[in-house]
Amino acid sequence: QGQAPKGFAQLSKQGVPWMTVVVMGAALLGGVVLNYLIPENVFLLIASIATFATGWGWLMILFTQVAMRRSMTQAQVAELKFPVPFWPVAPILTIIFMAFIIAVLGYFPDTRIAMYVGVAWVALMTLAWWVWLRKAPPQSLQEPIESLQKQIESREA
């Protein structure tokens, strides 16, 4: 979609996105350093941050799905191949549940750091979008897919 740095789409001769592997390796090394510095809390810290990220991701999916569904006409809703069961009750209950999970993270002192890290990350990503992507024209998914397919085909030839 063109929202990540272009270097992340670069493929090695073997077709591996090498920059992505380097960044993931650095993140894993960060985990090793955390395990050395705070071995008694590192699992809870990482699990809490992952829980926040999962809950936040699902909240965004749910809000987007509700917004899309509200913008549809009755005819479009009737044509849905995968209608949401128990609409609109199921999405509302799920949104409440995900918000509850995130609130529980903030309630307990041992997992509160996940709230701080998660909110800081969301703020950083919002700022990055505001600075670099807000005015960028929307890209179709087809362009990056075709670009990666060409890179793969050129390496196979």
C-alpha positions in Angstrom: 0.0 0.0 0.0 3.1 2.2 0.0 2.8 3.2 3.6 6.0 1.5 4.8 9.4 2.6 3.7 10.2 1.3 0.2 13.3 -0.6 1.6 10.9 -3.1 3.2 9.8 -4.3 -0.2 13.3 -4.9 -1.5 13.9 -8.6 -2.2 17.2 -10.4 -2.1 18.3 -12.7 -4.9 16.5 -15.5 -3.2 13.3 -13.5 -3.0 13.5 -12.7 0.7 12.5 -9.2 2.0 15.9 -8.7 3.6 15.3 -5.4 5.3 12.2 -6.8 7.0 14.3 -9.7 8.3 17.0 -7.2 9.6 14.3 -5.2 11.5 12.7 -8.3 12.9 16.2 -9.5 14.0 16.8 -6.2 15.8 13.4 -6.5 17.5 14.3 -10.0 18.7 17.7 -8.8 19.9 15.8 -6.1 21.9 13.8 -8.9 23.5 17.0 -10.7 24.5 18.3 -7.4 26.0 15.0 -7.0 27.9 15.2 -10.6 29.1 18.7 -9.9 30.5 17.8 -6.6 32.1 14.4 -7.6 33.6 14.0 -11.4 33.5 11.3 -11.5 36.1 9.0 -9.1 34.2 9.8 -9.5 30.5 7.2 -12.1 29.6 4.4 -10.1 31.3 5.6 -6.9 29.6 5.7 -8.3 26.1 2.4 -10.3 26.6 0.7 -7.1 27.9 1.9 -5.0 24.9 0.8 -7.7 22.5 -2.6 -7.8 24.2 -3.0 -4.1 23.8 -1.9 -4.3 20.1 -4.3 -7.1 19.4 -7.2 -5.4 21.2 -6.5 -2.1 19.4 -6.2 -3.8 16.0 -9.6 -5.5 16.5 -11.2 -2.3 17.7 -10.0 -0.6 14.5 -11.3 -3.4 12.4 -14.7 -3.4 14.2 -15.1 0.4 13.9 -14.2 0.3 10.2 -16.6 -2.5 9.6 -19.4 -0.6 11.4 -18.7 2.6 9.5 -18.6 0.7 6.2 -21.9 -1.1 7.0 -23.6 2.1 8.0 -22.6 3.7 4.7 -24.2 0.9 2.7 -27.6 1.0 1.1 -30.1 -1.8 1.9 -29.5 -3.3 -1.5 -25.8 -3.5 -0.9 -26.4 -5.1 2.5 -28.6 -7.7 0.9 -25.9 -8.6 -1.5 -23.3 -9.3 1.2 -21.7 -12.7 0.8 -20.6 -12.7 4.4 -23.3 -10.9 6.5 -22.4 -10.2 10.1 -24.4 -12.5 12.4 -26.6 -10.7 14.9 -26.0 -7.3 13.3 -25.6 -4.7 15.0 -25.6 -6.3 18.4 -22.6 -8.6 17.8 -20.2 -5.8 16.7 -21.3 -3.5 19.5 -20.8 -6.3 22.2 -17.4 -7.1 20.6 -16.4 -3.4 20.7 -17.4 -3.2 24.4 -15.4 -6.4 25.1 -12.2 -5.2 23.4 -12.4 -1.8 25.2 -12.9 -3.7 28.4 -9.7 -5.8 27.8 -7.7 -2.6 27.1 -9.1 -1.0 30.2 -8.2 -4.0 32.3 -4.6 -3.7 31.1 -4.6 -0.1 32.4 -6.2 -1.1 35.7 -3.5 -3.5 37.0 -0.1 -1.9 37.9 1.8 -4.9 36.4 0.3 -4.4 33.0 -0.2 -0.6 33.0 3.1 -0.1 31.0 1.3 -1.7 28.0 -1.2 1.2 28.1 1.7 3.7 28.1 3.6 2.0 25.3 0.4 1.4 23.3 -0.9 4.9 23.6 2.6 6.3 22.8 2.8 4.0 19.7 -0.7 5.0 18.5 0.2 8.7 19.0 3.5 8.2 17.1 1.8 6.4 14.2 -0.9 9.1 14.1 1.8 11.8 14.0 3.7 10.0 11.2 0.5 9.7 9.2 -0.3 13.3 9.7 3.2 14.4 8.6 3.9 12.1 5.7 0.7 10.4 4.5 -2.2 12.7 5.1 -2.0 14.4 1.7 -0.7 11.4 -0.2 -3.1 10.1 -2.9 -4.6 6.7 -2.0 -2.8 3.8 -3.7 -4.5 0.7 -4.9 -3.2 -2.6 -3.6 -2.5 -3.7 -7.1 0.5 -1.5 -7.6 2.7 -2.9 -4.8 1.6 -6.5 -5.6 2.6 -6.1 -9.3 5.9 -4.5 -8.2 6.7 -7.5 -6.0 5.6 -9.9 -8.7 8.0 -8.3 -11.2 10.9 -8.4 -8.7 10.2 -12.2 -8.1 9.9 -12.9 -11.8 13.1 -11.0 -12.7 15.0 -13.1 -10.1 13.6 -16.3 -11.4 14.6 -15.5 -15.0 
